[in-house]
Amino acid sequence: MVLFFTSTAVDPPATIYMGKDKVENEDLIKYGTTSDVWFHVDKLSSAHVYLRLPETMTWEHIPQPLLVDCAQLVKANSIEGNKKANITVIYTPWDNLKKTGDMAVGQVAFHSDKKVKRIHVAARENVIVNRLNRTKQEKEVDHEQERIDRVKAESSKRRQAANEKRKADTELAKAREAEKVARSYDILHADVDEEDDGPRKTVAEMEEDFM
């Protein structure tokens, strides 16, 4: 089962989720998306909490109130961390998580330590934790089907973007060709006008040209 929470610290609200147990955490590690950010109490056991980034947000620029919501939820779901003051919560993009076959259930490492950020949590803030808990929904998730649906949606979105780009490129090419033709037409008529504006020859001059 997966637990879903809604953070109203930002507008529109953001989705936060976590596994109900360490077995579910393994599935979340496996089936996460590039729009997910992983949170965990540093050096202590805790829930694996994920933030699903809105389309306009990057993991490097998560608003501070939303970061605090995620950090408070992680702290509240750490047996040891919940009792302590002044803990550190680490977070990183889902695709920076590294999982190898010799690791214990729920254990992860990182591909790059440079892509791991930290937020200090001085104490539990019940107002925040209670607000988030009131939005909690427990759902059975078919991770494989969600992945298939997500891949299809992303492929459809890429095809639509490609079609729109081709259409825009075609329209631009037509506009440029029309502009080119118009310039050629203007130059042609300018040359004719210059000839028409030239001095008229007399009959005698025309006869001299003929002879």
C-alpha positions as CSV (number, residue, x, y, z in Angstrom):
1,M,0.0,0.0,0.0
2,V,1.1,3.6,-0.7
3,L,0.2,6.5,1.5
4,F,-0.6,9.8,-0.3
5,F,-0.6,13.3,1.2
6,T,-1.5,16.7,-0.2
7,S,0.6,19.7,0.6
8,T,-1.2,23.1,0.4
9,A,2.0,24.9,1.1
10,V,2.1,25.7,-2.6
11,D,-0.6,26.6,-5.1
12,P,-1.6,24.4,-6.9
13,P,-1.2,21.8,-4.1
14,A,1.6,19.2,-4.4
15,T,1.4,15.4,-3.9
16,I,3.7,13.7,-1.4
17,Y,3.7,9.9,-1.0
18,M,5.5,7.1,0.8
19,G,5.4,3.4,1.2
20,K,3.6,1.9,4.1
21,D,6.5,-0.5,4.9
22,K,10.0,-1.3,3.8
23,V,8.8,-3.8,1.2
24,E,6.6,-1.2,-0.5
25,N,9.7,1.1,-0.4
26,E,11.5,-1.3,-2.7
27,D,8.7,-0.9,-5.3
28,L,8.8,2.9,-5.0
29,I,12.6,2.8,-5.5
30,K,12.1,0.7,-8.6
31,Y,9.1,2.4,-10.1
32,G,9.7,6.1,-9.3
33,T,9.7,8.8,-12.0
34,T,12.0,11.5,-13.1
35,S,9.6,14.0,-11.6
36,D,10.0,12.5,-8.1
37,V,12.2,13.7,-5.3
38,W,13.2,11.3,-2.5
39,F,13.5,12.4,1.2
40,H,14.9,10.5,4.1
41,V,16.3,11.3,7.6
42,D,20.1,11.4,7.4
43,K,21.9,8.6,9.2
44,L,18.6,7.3,10.8
45,S,15.9,4.9,9.8
46,S,12.8,6.6,8.4
47,A,10.1,6.3,5.8
48,H,11.1,6.9,2.2
49,V,9.1,10.0,1.3
50,Y,8.6,11.2,-2.2
51,L,7.5,14.6,-3.6
52,R,5.9,14.5,-7.1
53,L,7.2,17.7,-8.6
54,P,4.7,19.9,-10.4
55,E,5.6,20.5,-14.1
56,T,6.9,24.0,-13.5
57,M,9.1,23.1,-10.5
58,T,12.6,21.7,-10.4
59,W,14.2,19.8,-7.6
60,E,16.8,22.5,-7.1
61,H,14.2,25.2,-6.5
62,I,11.6,23.6,-4.4
63,P,9.8,26.4,-2.4
64,Q,10.9,26.4,1.3
65,P,7.4,25.8,2.7
66,L,7.0,22.7,0.6
67,L,10.5,21.5,1.6
68,V,9.4,21.9,5.2
69,D,6.3,19.9,4.7
70,C,8.3,17.0,3.2
71,A,10.9,17.2,6.0
72,Q,8.3,17.3,8.7
73,L,6.6,14.2,7.3
74,V,9.9,12.3,7.1
75,K,10.7,13.2,10.7
76,A,7.3,12.2,11.9
77,N,7.7,8.8,10.2
78,S,11.1,8.0,11.8
79,I,10.9,6.2,15.1
80,E,14.2,7.6,16.3
81,G,14.2,10.8,14.3
82,N,10.7,11.8,15.6
83,K,12.1,11.9,19.2
84,K,15.1,13.9,18.4
85,A,15.7,17.6,17.9
86,N,17.9,19.1,15.3
87,I,18.0,16.4,12.7
88,T,19.0,16.6,9.1
89,V,16.8,15.4,6.2
90,I,18.4,14.7,2.9
91,Y,16.8,14.8,-0.5
92,T,17.7,14.0,-4.1
93,P,16.0,13.3,-7.4
94,W,14.7,9.7,-7.7
95,D,17.0,8.9,-10.7
96,N,20.0,9.7,-8.5
97,L,19.1,6.7,-6.2
98,K,21.4,3.7,-6.6
99,K,20.3,0.2,-5.7
100,T,22.5,-2.9,-6.1
101,G,21.7,-6.5,-5.4
102,D,23.8,-6.8,-2.3
103,M,21.9,-4.0,-0.5
104,A,19.3,-4.7,2.3
105,V,15.6,-4.1,1.7
106,G,15.0,-0.4,1.7
107,Q,18.7,0.5,1.5
108,V,19.9,2.9,-1.2
109,A,23.0,4.8,-2.2
110,F,23.5,7.6,-4.7
111,H,25.0,7.8,-8.1
112,S,26.3,11.3,-7.3
113,D,26.7,12.8,-3.8
114,K,26.8,16.2,-5.4
115,K,23.1,15.9,-6.2
116,V,22.1,15.4,-2.6
117,K,20.8,18.4,-0.6
118,R,20.0,18.8,3.1
119,I,17.5,20.6,5.2
120,H,17.8,21.1,8.9
121,V,14.8,20.3,11.1
122,A,14.9,21.8,14.5
123,A,11.8,20.1,16.0
124,R,8.6,18.4,15.0
125,E,5.8,20.9,14.1
126,N,2.5,19.3,14.9
127,V,0.5,21.9,13.0
128,I,2.2,20.8,9.8
129,V,2.2,17.1,10.5
130,N,-1.5,17.2,11.5
131,R,-2.4,19.2,8.4
132,L,-0.7,16.6,6.1
133,N,-2.2,13.7,8.0
134,R,-5.7,15.0,7.5
135,T,-5.2,14.6,3.7
136,K,-3.8,11.0,3.9
137,Q,-5.2,8.4,1.6
138,E,-4.1,4.8,1.5
139,K,-4.2,3.2,-2.0
140,E,-3.3,-0.1,-3.6
141,V,-1.0,0.9,-6.6
142,D,-0.3,-1.3,-9.6
143,H,3.2,0.1,-10.2
144,E,3.8,-1.8,-13.4
145,Q,0.6,-0.6,-15.0
146,E,1.3,3.0,-13.8
147,R,4.7,2.8,-15.5
148,I,3.1,1.5,-18.8
149,D,0.5,4.3,-18.7
150,R,3.1,6.9,-17.9
151,V,5.3,5.8,-20.8
152,K,2.4,5.9,-23.2
153,A,1.4,9.4,-22.0
154,E,4.9,10.7,-22.3
155,S,5.3,9.2,-25.8
156,S,2.0,10.8,-26.9
157,K,3.1,14.1,-25.5
158,R,6.4,13.9,-27.4
159,R,4.6,13.0,-30.6
160,Q,2.2,15.9,-30.2
161,A,5.1,18.3,-29.6
162,A,6.9,17.0,-32.7
163,N,3.8,17.4,-34.8
164,E,3.3,20.9,-33.6
165,K,7.0,21.7,-34.3
166,R,6.7,20.3,-37.9
167,K,3.6,22.4,-38.5
168,A,5.3,25.5,-37.2
169,D,8.4,24.8,-39.3
170,T,6.2,24.3,-42.4
171,E,4.3,27.6,-41.8
172,L,7.6,29.4,-41.3
173,A,9.0,28.0,-44.5
174,K,5.9,29.1,-46.4
175,A,6.0,32.6,-44.9
176,R,9.7,32.9,-45.9
177,E,9.0,31.7,-49.4
178,A,6.1,34.2,-49.8
179,E,8.4,37.0,-48.5
180,K,11.1,36.0,-51.0
181,V,8.6,36.1,-53.9
182,A,7.3,39.4,-52.8
183,R,10.8,40.9,-52.7
184,S,11.5,39.6,-56.2
185,Y,8.3,41.1,-57.5
186,D,9.1,44.5,-55.9
187,I,12.6,44.5,-57.4
188,L,11.2,43.6,-60.9
189,H,8.7,46.4,-60.8
190,A,11.3,48.8,-59.5
191,D,13.5,48.1,-62.5
192,V,10.6,48.6,-64.9
193,D,9.7,51.9,-63.2
194,E,13.3,53.1,-63.6
195,E,13.2,52.3,-67.3
196,D,9.9,54.1,-67.7
197,D,11.2,57.1,-65.9
198,G,14.2,57.5,-68.3
199,P,14.5,60.3,-70.9
200,R,12.4,59.8,-74.1
201,K,14.4,59.6,-77.4
202,T,13.5,61.8,-80.3
203,V,12.7,60.4,-83.7
204,A,16.1,61.5,-85.0
205,E,17.9,59.7,-82.2
206,M,15.9,56.6,-82.8
207,E,16.8,56.7,-86.5
208,E,20.5,57.2,-85.6
209,D,20.3,54.1,-83.4
210,F,18.8,52.2,-86.3
211,M,21.5,53.3,-88.7
